[in-house]
């Protein structure tokens, strides 16, 4: 029977769900580390949080990290996650030197950019559909401090926000919170946060937060009025045009990790995460069009995040394109899915795509139009015997199985 691997089970959609699931959390050993080069070999079930807890006190950090540390190394590779520094450093696969992959016939292959390269570029971003990642060899980056110097810049509207991304391109890390309910002259008003590792300081860690949302919020509490009020207050918290402060790396990179069960804020029905990318030449017009459509619908999102992305890589199903990515959380309501179909059509109009790691409902036709290398991906799966052996609810929905 077909199966799929699962790490921490933090995917927003159905990419790690199937009738038969192989959990990799027991594959959690650190196998080898070279303190002179920062090269680490570990099992795929090790979480990013575990890596950080061990290596940050030794002066090493992840070169690329997503917005949560509660994912496994294997999950980060399978999703080819990206972070606030994609415009400089690319996806997580850029810090991966090699992988050991268990194939459907029981053989284990080591793959890299120079050895079984087609398997490497299909496995990185391949959503677990090529085999089971057993180990990974990574390159960590040296740091001198756990502190990040954060600069927050205020943008009055989307055009100003995109101009700031361009003028601040030299920043190592950049991300913007965007008010997706603002309209008119304030459409797309944003707070752009830039970050740099401190060159000196201490390597202290912080305790995990005990803050937790204790129960599902009432369904009616989260609406366009409460979100609009929150967004107005959040935008106004920055007085003047810029604020600079020193923050610990955890709230800078992982703000939601500090609040356990934060998903309960969306009520018992939950939410759907929607993340799109538009190419740079269509980004300004496309984002204006999409934000106007969202604002007019009144479907707000507390967690609307805008980032500038760098060049597309060689991985066949990797998400980023050189351009802009917008991620939003929408409360699940009976009429949400038809609305997201409308957003899909606009994304396709501007030659964009939807992030597979956060997809829960994209149609196969949308996927195949926006991921042009999917047929090559399928051919490599067939070459390595993965078709019919590794499958998820997502891969079936997208017409890959």
N, C-alpha and C positions, 0 to 999 in steps of 0.2 A: 504494500500500500504506500502511496506517496506520503512524504512527511516534510516538515519544515523545522528548522532550529529556532529556538527562542532563548534570549538572554534574560534581561530583567523584565521583559514584558511591558516596556514603556512606549511601544509604538502607538501612535494615535489611531491607526487604522487596523487593517486585517492582514498586514504583511507577515506577521508571525503567528497566524492562526490557521489551523488545519485540523482534520480529523485525528492526525497523529503528529504530535509535537515532541521534539527532542530538546529538553532543557539543558543548557550548557553551563549553568552556574557552578556546577561541581568542577568544571575545568578552570580552576582559579589559582594556579600556581605561577609564581614568578620563577623563571627557569635560569636566566643568566643576565648579568648586567656588567657592562664595561664602564667604570667610573671615569675613564680617560676620554671616552668618546660619547657617552650617553646612550649607547646602543643597548636596548633591552629586548630580551626574548621572553615571552610570557604566553600562557594559555589564553584562549579566546574568551573564556568566561570571567576573566578578571575585569572588574569595573574600573571606570575612570576614577571614581572616588578612591578606590583602593590604591591605584597607582599614585595619585596625588598625595595620599596620606603617608606613603612610604618615601616618595622621592622629592617632594617639595622641601622637607627638612634637610635633605642632602643637596639642595640647590638645583633641582631639575624640574622642568615643567613640560606640559604637553604642547607641542608646536601648534596644534590645531585642536580646538575643543568646541563642542556644541553648547547649547544653552542649559544643559543639565549634565551633572557628573554621574548620574545614576543610570548609566548605560554600560554595556560590556564592550570590550575591545572588538569582539567579533561583530556585535551589532553596529558599532561605529564604522567598521570596514564595510559590512554588507550594505549599509545605507550611504556610505561615503559622505559622512556628515561634514558640515562646514561650520565656520564660526565667524567671529567679528573681524578676522584678518584674512578673509578669502581673497580680497583684492590684492594682497601681497603674497600670500602663502598657499592658497588653494585649499583643497579638501583634505580630509584625514588621511587619505591614501598617499598623500605626498610625504608623510613621515613613516610610511610602511616600506621596509626594505624587502621583505619576503613573507610568504604565507605557507603554512602546511594545510592542505585541503584534503579531506576524506571524500573520495568519490563514491558513486553509487555501487561500483563493483567491489568496494572494500579496499582498493589501493589508496595509498596516501602519496600525494605529489607535493613537492616544494615548487612554488611558482613565484616569479618576480618579474620585473620589467625585461629581464634578459633570459629567463628560463620559464618555459611554458607561458609566455607573455600573454597569449590570448586568454588563458584561464585566469591570469592575474587581473586583466582589465575587464573581465566579465564578472569576477567574484567581487571586486571592489565596486560597490554600487549595485551589485546583482541581487540584492534582497534575499540572499540565502538560497538562490535557485540553482546554483552550480555544484554545491556540495557543502560539507560541514567544515567550517574553519576551525582547526584544532589549535594552532599556535600562530603567533605573529612576531616578527622582529621589527621593532620600532626605533626611531631616533628621537630622543628627548632633547629639549633645549635648556641651556644653562640660564639660571636667574640668580640674582643677588639678594632679592627681597620678595616677600609675599605682597608687598604694597603695589598698587597701581595708581599712577597719577592720572586722574580723570578730569577731563575738561568737558563741560556741558555748554553747548551753543544753542541759542534759541532761533528758530526759523518761523517766520510769520505765515508762510504758505509753502506749498510743495515746491514751486520753482526755486525759492530761496533754499530749501532743504537740499535739493539736488545740486545747486550751486555750491553749497557748503561741502557736500561730499566730494565734489571735484576739487575745490580749493584746499581741502584738508586730506587729500589723497595720500600724503606722506605719513599720516598717522598709522601706527601699527594696527590699532584696533579702532573700529568705528561702527556705530549702530545708532539708529534713531527710533525713538518712540514717536508714533504718529497718531494724531487725533483723526480717526476715520469718520467722525460725525460732523466735523467742521465743514461749513459750506461757504459759498461765495468767495470773497477775497481771502478768507482764512482757510480755504480748502487745503488739506494736507499740512496744516501747521504742525511743527515737530520740535522735539528736543533731540539734538544730535550729541551723542556721547562718544568722546575720543579717549583712548587709553594708551599708556606706555608703562612698561615695567620700570620700577624704580631702580636706579643703578647702585644704590646702597641701602642698607637697612638690615632688618632681621628676617629670619625664615620661620617665624612663629605661625602656628596653626590656630584655628578657632574651633570652638566646640560646635557640634551640630545643633541646629535650632530645635527647640521643643514646641515652637508655635505650630498649631494645627487648627484647621477648620473642623469643628467638632461634629457638624451635621450638614446635610444637604440644605442649602438655602431655599427659602420659598420661591416657587417658580416665578411669581410676579415681581419679586424684588429686583431682578435684573431686567431692565427695560431701557428704552432709548433715553428716558429722562434721567435715570440713575447713572447711566453710562456717560451721558452728556455732562452731568454735574461733576462726576469724577474726572473726566477728561479736562474740563475747564480748570478745576483745582490743581490737577497734576501739571498742566501747562503753566499755570500761574506761579507755581512754587519756585521757578527760576526767575529771579528779579534781575533786570538788566539783560544784556545780550550774552553774557557768558559767566560761568562759575567754575572755579578750579578747586579740586579737593583730593586728598589722599584717601584711598579706600583699600580694603583688603581684596584680594583677588576673588574670593568666594562670592560676595554680593555683586561684584562687577561682572563676572562670567556666569554665575548661577543664581540669579535673583529669586527664582521660584523655588529653588531647592531649600530655601529657608522656611517655606511654609508647607507643612505636610498636608496632604489631602486638599490642595488648593482647588482641585477640580470640583469640589463640592460647592464652590461659589456659583456654579452654573446650574445648580439644582439637580434633582434626581434624574432628569432626562439627559444631563451632561451637555457636551458641546462637540462641535466638529472643528478641527483645525484645518485651515486652508492656507497653503503657501504656494505662491506663484513666483515665477521669474520672467522678466521681459528683457529682451536684448536692448543694449544701450541706445541704439539709434531709434528705437520705438518707445523707450522707457518714459520719457516726459509726457508724450501724448497719451500713451497707454495707461500710465498711472493716474493721470487726470481723469480719463474716461472711467476707469474702474472705481476710483474714489468717489466720483460724482454719483455713480450708480449705487454704491454702498451707502453713502450719506443720504441719498434720496429714499432709500429703502428703510432707513431708521434702524438698520441692524448694526448696532455698535459692537465694538470689541475693546475690552480693557487692554488687551495685550496685542496691540497692533505694532509690528516691528518692521522697519525698513532698513535694508542693508545694500551697499554697493558690492557687487561681485566681480571677480577677475575672470580670466579666460577659461573657457571650457577645457576639460582634460580629455584623456584618451579612454577613459572608462565608459563602456557602452551605454550604461543606463544612469550615469551620474547626472545629477540635477542642474548644477550651476551653468549659467551662460554669462558672458561678460555683459553686465547690465545691472538690473536692480531686482531685488527680491522683497516681496511683501508677505508677511505672515499674519494671520488673524485667527481669533477664536470666536466662533459664532454659537450662541446658545441654540441647542437643537429644538426646533419647533416643527409643526407639521408641514409648513410651507418652505422650510429652509432648503431642502434638496433641489427643488426646481429653481430656486434663486441661484444656487451654486452652479447649476447647469448653465444659467445665463452668464455667470462669471467665466465659466470655462470657454464659452463662445467668444467672449471678449479677449481672453488670454490667447486663444488661437488666432484671432484677428491680428494680433500684434506679434505673432510668431513666438509666443512664450510656451511655458510648460508648467505642470503641477508636480510638486515634490512627492515622490513615491513613499518616502519614509513617513509622511504625514497624511497620505491619501487614504480615505475611507469609502469613497463612492464614485470615483472617476469612471467614466465609461471607456470601453476598449477602443472605440473610435477616436476619442480624444487622446488617449495614450499613444496610439500608433501614429497619429498625425504629429505629435509633439516630440516623440522620441524616435528619430529616423533610423537609428542603428539597432532597433529592436530585432529585425530579421537576422542581422549578423549575430546578435546575442543568442537567438534561438539556434542558429547553426552551430555555435560553439557548445551550447548545452547538449545538442545532439552528438557532437564529436566526443564529448566526455561522458556520455551516457546518463545525463541528468534529466532529460525529458521523461516525464512519467514517473520519476523517482523522487524528485524534490518539487513540491508544489505547495502553495498557500491559497487561502481564500482570495487573496488579492490577485495572485497570478492567474487564477481561473477567471476572475471577474475581468481582468485586462486582456484575456484571450491568449495568454502564454501557455496555458495547460488545459 
